[in-house]
Amino acid sequence: MPDEHSADLRPDAETDVTSVVCPVTFAKATAALDELENGRILAIRLNDGEAARNVPLSMKDEGHQVLKLTDNGDGTCTLLVRKT
């Protein structure tokens, strides 16, 4: 059964921060989010492990809405964040 809100979760922009490590991961993700208007969604591709644990928490701490964290099955995750 499809998610009734899946259309609401389409990202407006994407960024890949798999080439860096924390805390640079969060800094680069924040810089990409800063480019968007409030209410827009950013898809952030990041590495499993420390980044997948820390970036969603940091985004929440900054007041943004963490929508979904998906395991890509290749050692990376995709985090959807709505800018607030």
Chimera marker file (.cmm) of the C-alpha trace (Angstrom):
<marker_set name="trace">
<marker id="1" x="0.000" y="0.000" z="0.000" r="1" g="1" b="0" radius="0.5"/>
<marker id="2" x="1.558" y="3.324" z="-1.034" r="1" g="1" b="0" radius="0.5"/>
<marker id="3" x="2.167" y="6.013" z="1.554" r="1" g="1" b="0" radius="0.5"/>
<marker id="4" x="-0.622" y="8.552" z="1.242" r="1" g="1" b="0" radius="0.5"/>
<marker id="5" x="1.867" y="11.319" z="1.973" r="1" g="1" b="0" radius="0.5"/>
<marker id="6" x="4.578" y="10.144" z="-0.427" r="1" g="1" b="0" radius="0.5"/>
<marker id="7" x="3.862" y="13.014" z="-2.832" r="1" g="1" b="0" radius="0.5"/>
<marker id="8" x="4.549" y="15.399" z="0.049" r="1" g="1" b="0" radius="0.5"/>
<marker id="9" x="8.009" y="13.877" z="0.499" r="1" g="1" b="0" radius="0.5"/>
<marker id="10" x="9.424" y="14.642" z="-2.937" r="1" g="1" b="0" radius="0.5"/>
<marker id="11" x="12.644" y="16.601" z="-2.429" r="1" g="1" b="0" radius="0.5"/>
<marker id="12" x="13.059" y="20.049" z="-3.931" r="1" g="1" b="0" radius="0.5"/>
<marker id="13" x="16.844" y="19.629" z="-3.900" r="1" g="1" b="0" radius="0.5"/>
<marker id="14" x="19.464" y="16.977" z="-3.199" r="1" g="1" b="0" radius="0.5"/>
<marker id="15" x="22.958" y="16.978" z="-1.758" r="1" g="1" b="0" radius="0.5"/>
<marker id="16" x="25.533" y="14.226" z="-1.305" r="1" g="1" b="0" radius="0.5"/>
<marker id="17" x="27.788" y="14.485" z="1.743" r="1" g="1" b="0" radius="0.5"/>
<marker id="18" x="29.194" y="10.948" z="1.651" r="1" g="1" b="0" radius="0.5"/>
<marker id="19" x="32.691" y="12.220" z="0.810" r="1" g="1" b="0" radius="0.5"/>
<marker id="20" x="33.106" y="14.018" z="4.159" r="1" g="1" b="0" radius="0.5"/>
<marker id="21" x="32.954" y="13.062" z="7.842" r="1" g="1" b="0" radius="0.5"/>
<marker id="22" x="31.278" y="14.634" z="10.886" r="1" g="1" b="0" radius="0.5"/>
<marker id="23" x="31.109" y="17.487" z="11.718" r="1" g="1" b="0" radius="0.5"/>
<marker id="24" x="31.699" y="18.584" z="8.106" r="1" g="1" b="0" radius="0.5"/>
<marker id="25" x="28.751" y="16.373" z="7.093" r="1" g="1" b="0" radius="0.5"/>
<marker id="26" x="26.343" y="18.539" z="9.078" r="1" g="1" b="0" radius="0.5"/>
<marker id="27" x="27.972" y="21.777" z="7.915" r="1" g="1" b="0" radius="0.5"/>
<marker id="28" x="27.625" y="20.838" z="4.238" r="1" g="1" b="0" radius="0.5"/>
<marker id="29" x="24.045" y="19.622" z="4.730" r="1" g="1" b="0" radius="0.5"/>
<marker id="30" x="23.166" y="22.871" z="6.505" r="1" g="1" b="0" radius="0.5"/>
<marker id="31" x="24.733" y="24.927" z="3.710" r="1" g="1" b="0" radius="0.5"/>
<marker id="32" x="22.576" y="23.086" z="1.149" r="1" g="1" b="0" radius="0.5"/>
<marker id="33" x="19.473" y="23.583" z="3.294" r="1" g="1" b="0" radius="0.5"/>
<marker id="34" x="20.243" y="27.310" z="3.582" r="1" g="1" b="0" radius="0.5"/>
<marker id="35" x="19.827" y="27.577" z="-0.198" r="1" g="1" b="0" radius="0.5"/>
<marker id="36" x="16.167" y="26.546" z="0.074" r="1" g="1" b="0" radius="0.5"/>
<marker id="37" x="13.092" y="28.521" z="1.067" r="1" g="1" b="0" radius="0.5"/>
<marker id="38" x="11.216" y="27.571" z="4.223" r="1" g="1" b="0" radius="0.5"/>
<marker id="39" x="8.912" y="24.602" z="3.669" r="1" g="1" b="0" radius="0.5"/>
<marker id="40" x="11.094" y="23.051" z="0.961" r="1" g="1" b="0" radius="0.5"/>
<marker id="41" x="12.519" y="19.530" z="1.279" r="1" g="1" b="0" radius="0.5"/>
<marker id="42" x="16.172" y="18.574" z="0.968" r="1" g="1" b="0" radius="0.5"/>
<marker id="43" x="17.339" y="14.999" z="0.341" r="1" g="1" b="0" radius="0.5"/>
<marker id="44" x="20.712" y="14.430" z="1.981" r="1" g="1" b="0" radius="0.5"/>
<marker id="45" x="22.724" y="11.348" z="1.021" r="1" g="1" b="0" radius="0.5"/>
<marker id="46" x="25.040" y="10.456" z="3.878" r="1" g="1" b="0" radius="0.5"/>
<marker id="47" x="27.042" y="7.539" z="5.179" r="1" g="1" b="0" radius="0.5"/>
<marker id="48" x="25.586" y="5.000" z="7.601" r="1" g="1" b="0" radius="0.5"/>
<marker id="49" x="26.865" y="5.128" z="11.157" r="1" g="1" b="0" radius="0.5"/>
<marker id="50" x="27.892" y="8.352" z="12.850" r="1" g="1" b="0" radius="0.5"/>
<marker id="51" x="26.499" y="10.664" z="10.158" r="1" g="1" b="0" radius="0.5"/>
<marker id="52" x="23.166" y="8.807" z="10.017" r="1" g="1" b="0" radius="0.5"/>
<marker id="53" x="22.843" y="9.134" z="13.802" r="1" g="1" b="0" radius="0.5"/>
<marker id="54" x="24.084" y="12.697" z="14.247" r="1" g="1" b="0" radius="0.5"/>
<marker id="55" x="22.791" y="14.660" z="11.256" r="1" g="1" b="0" radius="0.5"/>
<marker id="56" x="19.065" y="13.964" z="11.884" r="1" g="1" b="0" radius="0.5"/>
<marker id="57" x="19.461" y="14.926" z="15.559" r="1" g="1" b="0" radius="0.5"/>
<marker id="58" x="21.330" y="18.099" z="14.652" r="1" g="1" b="0" radius="0.5"/>
<marker id="59" x="18.705" y="19.038" z="12.059" r="1" g="1" b="0" radius="0.5"/>
<marker id="60" x="15.975" y="18.648" z="14.707" r="1" g="1" b="0" radius="0.5"/>
<marker id="61" x="18.035" y="20.720" z="17.150" r="1" g="1" b="0" radius="0.5"/>
<marker id="62" x="18.218" y="23.461" z="14.510" r="1" g="1" b="0" radius="0.5"/>
<marker id="63" x="14.410" y="23.428" z="14.322" r="1" g="1" b="0" radius="0.5"/>
<marker id="64" x="14.004" y="21.655" z="10.980" r="1" g="1" b="0" radius="0.5"/>
<marker id="65" x="11.555" y="18.801" z="10.405" r="1" g="1" b="0" radius="0.5"/>
<marker id="66" x="13.165" y="15.405" z="9.853" r="1" g="1" b="0" radius="0.5"/>
<marker id="67" x="10.747" y="13.543" z="7.591" r="1" g="1" b="0" radius="0.5"/>
<marker id="68" x="12.376" y="10.226" z="6.767" r="1" g="1" b="0" radius="0.5"/>
<marker id="69" x="15.665" y="8.331" z="6.936" r="1" g="1" b="0" radius="0.5"/>
<marker id="70" x="16.002" y="5.554" z="4.364" r="1" g="1" b="0" radius="0.5"/>
<marker id="71" x="18.746" y="2.923" z="4.226" r="1" g="1" b="0" radius="0.5"/>
<marker id="72" x="19.979" y="2.759" z="0.627" r="1" g="1" b="0" radius="0.5"/>
<marker id="73" x="21.501" y="-0.699" z="1.146" r="1" g="1" b="0" radius="0.5"/>
<marker id="74" x="24.944" y="0.402" z="-0.009" r="1" g="1" b="0" radius="0.5"/>
<marker id="75" x="26.410" y="1.840" z="3.188" r="1" g="1" b="0" radius="0.5"/>
<marker id="76" x="24.571" y="5.123" z="2.736" r="1" g="1" b="0" radius="0.5"/>
<marker id="77" x="21.237" y="6.601" z="3.821" r="1" g="1" b="0" radius="0.5"/>
<marker id="78" x="19.006" y="9.305" z="2.432" r="1" g="1" b="0" radius="0.5"/>
<marker id="79" x="17.627" y="11.813" z="4.911" r="1" g="1" b="0" radius="0.5"/>
<marker id="80" x="14.648" y="13.973" z="3.977" r="1" g="1" b="0" radius="0.5"/>
<marker id="81" x="14.471" y="17.262" z="5.860" r="1" g="1" b="0" radius="0.5"/>
<marker id="82" x="11.899" y="20.064" z="5.538" r="1" g="1" b="0" radius="0.5"/>
<marker id="83" x="13.398" y="23.489" z="6.134" r="1" g="1" b="0" radius="0.5"/>
<marker id="84" x="11.575" y="25.525" z="8.785" r="1" g="1" b="0" radius="0.5"/>
<link id1="1" id2="2" r="1" g="1" b="0" radius="0.2"/>
<link id1="2" id2="3" r="1" g="1" b="0" radius="0.2"/>
<link id1="3" id2="4" r="1" g="1" b="0" radius="0.2"/>
<link id1="4" id2="5" r="1" g="1" b="0" radius="0.2"/>
<link id1="5" id2="6" r="1" g="1" b="0" radius="0.2"/>
<link id1="6" id2="7" r="1" g="1" b="0" radius="0.2"/>
<link id1="7" id2="8" r="1" g="1" b="0" radius="0.2"/>
<link id1="8" id2="9" r="1" g="1" b="0" radius="0.2"/>
<link id1="9" id2="10" r="1" g="1" b="0" radius="0.2"/>
<link id1="10" id2="11" r="1" g="1" b="0" radius="0.2"/>
<link id1="11" id2="12" r="1" g="1" b="0" radius="0.2"/>
<link id1="12" id2="13" r="1" g="1" b="0" radius="0.2"/>
<link id1="13" id2="14" r="1" g="1" b="0" radius="0.2"/>
<link id1="14" id2="15" r="1" g="1" b="0" radius="0.2"/>
<link id1="15" id2="16" r="1" g="1" b="0" radius="0.2"/>
<link id1="16" id2="17" r="1" g="1" b="0" radius="0.2"/>
<link id1="17" id2="18" r="1" g="1" b="0" radius="0.2"/>
<link id1="18" id2="19" r="1" g="1" b="0" radius="0.2"/>
<link id1="19" id2="20" r="1" g="1" b="0" radius="0.2"/>
<link id1="20" id2="21" r="1" g="1" b="0" radius="0.2"/>
<link id1="21" id2="22" r="1" g="1" b="0" radius="0.2"/>
<link id1="22" id2="23" r="1" g="1" b="0" radius="0.2"/>
<link id1="23" id2="24" r="1" g="1" b="0" radius="0.2"/>
<link id1="24" id2="25" r="1" g="1" b="0" radius="0.2"/>
<link id1="25" id2="26" r="1" g="1" b="0" radius="0.2"/>
<link id1="26" id2="27" r="1" g="1" b="0" radius="0.2"/>
<link id1="27" id2="28" r="1" g="1" b="0" radius="0.2"/>
<link id1="28" id2="29" r="1" g="1" b="0" radius="0.2"/>
<link id1="29" id2="30" r="1" g="1" b="0" radius="0.2"/>
<link id1="30" id2="31" r="1" g="1" b="0" radius="0.2"/>
<link id1="31" id2="32" r="1" g="1" b="0" radius="0.2"/>
<link id1="32" id2="33" r="1" g="1" b="0" radius="0.2"/>
<link id1="33" id2="34" r="1" g="1" b="0" radius="0.2"/>
<link id1="34" id2="35" r="1" g="1" b="0" radius="0.2"/>
<link id1="35" id2="36" r="1" g="1" b="0" radius="0.2"/>
<link id1="36" id2="37" r="1" g="1" b="0" radius="0.2"/>
<link id1="37" id2="38" r="1" g="1" b="0" radius="0.2"/>
<link id1="38" id2="39" r="1" g="1" b="0" radius="0.2"/>
<link id1="39" id2="40" r="1" g="1" b="0" radius="0.2"/>
<link id1="40" id2="41" r="1" g="1" b="0" radius="0.2"/>
<link id1="41" id2="42" r="1" g="1" b="0" radius="0.2"/>
<link id1="42" id2="43" r="1" g="1" b="0" radius="0.2"/>
<link id1="43" id2="44" r="1" g="1" b="0" radius="0.2"/>
<link id1="44" id2="45" r="1" g="1" b="0" radius="0.2"/>
<link id1="45" id2="46" r="1" g="1" b="0" radius="0.2"/>
<link id1="46" id2="47" r="1" g="1" b="0" radius="0.2"/>
<link id1="47" id2="48" r="1" g="1" b="0" radius="0.2"/>
<link id1="48" id2="49" r="1" g="1" b="0" radius="0.2"/>
<link id1="49" id2="50" r="1" g="1" b="0" radius="0.2"/>
<link id1="50" id2="51" r="1" g="1" b="0" radius="0.2"/>
<link id1="51" id2="52" r="1" g="1" b="0" radius="0.2"/>
<link id1="52" id2="53" r="1" g="1" b="0" radius="0.2"/>
<link id1="53" id2="54" r="1" g="1" b="0" radius="0.2"/>
<link id1="54" id2="55" r="1" g="1" b="0" radius="0.2"/>
<link id1="55" id2="56" r="1" g="1" b="0" radius="0.2"/>
<link id1="56" id2="57" r="1" g="1" b="0" radius="0.2"/>
<link id1="57" id2="58" r="1" g="1" b="0" radius="0.2"/>
<link id1="58" id2="59" r="1" g="1" b="0" radius="0.2"/>
<link id1="59" id2="60" r="1" g="1" b="0" radius="0.2"/>
<link id1="60" id2="61" r="1" g="1" b="0" radius="0.2"/>
<link id1="61" id2="62" r="1" g="1" b="0" radius="0.2"/>
<link id1="62" id2="63" r="1" g="1" b="0" radius="0.2"/>
<link id1="63" id2="64" r="1" g="1" b="0" radius="0.2"/>
<link id1="64" id2="65" r="1" g="1" b="0" radius="0.2"/>
<link id1="65" id2="66" r="1" g="1" b="0" radius="0.2"/>
<link id1="66" id2="67" r="1" g="1" b="0" radius="0.2"/>
<link id1="67" id2="68" r="1" g="1" b="0" radius="0.2"/>
<link id1="68" id2="69" r="1" g="1" b="0" radius="0.2"/>
<link id1="69" id2="70" r="1" g="1" b="0" radius="0.2"/>
<link id1="70" id2="71" r="1" g="1" b="0" radius="0.2"/>
<link id1="71" id2="72" r="1" g="1" b="0" radius="0.2"/>
<link id1="72" id2="73" r="1" g="1" b="0" radius="0.2"/>
<link id1="73" id2="74" r="1" g="1" b="0" radius="0.2"/>
<link id1="74" id2="75" r="1" g="1" b="0" radius="0.2"/>
<link id1="75" id2="76" r="1" g="1" b="0" radius="0.2"/>
<link id1="76" id2="77" r="1" g="1" b="0" radius="0.2"/>
<link id1="77" id2="78" r="1" g="1" b="0" radius="0.2"/>
<link id1="78" id2="79" r="1" g="1" b="0" radius="0.2"/>
<link id1="79" id2="80" r="1" g="1" b="0" radius="0.2"/>
<link id1="80" id2="81" r="1" g="1" b="0" radius="0.2"/>
<link id1="81" id2="82" r="1" g="1" b="0" radius="0.2"/>
<link id1="82" id2="83" r="1" g="1" b="0" radius="0.2"/>
<link id1="83" id2="84" r="1" g="1" b="0" radius="0.2"/>
</marker_set>
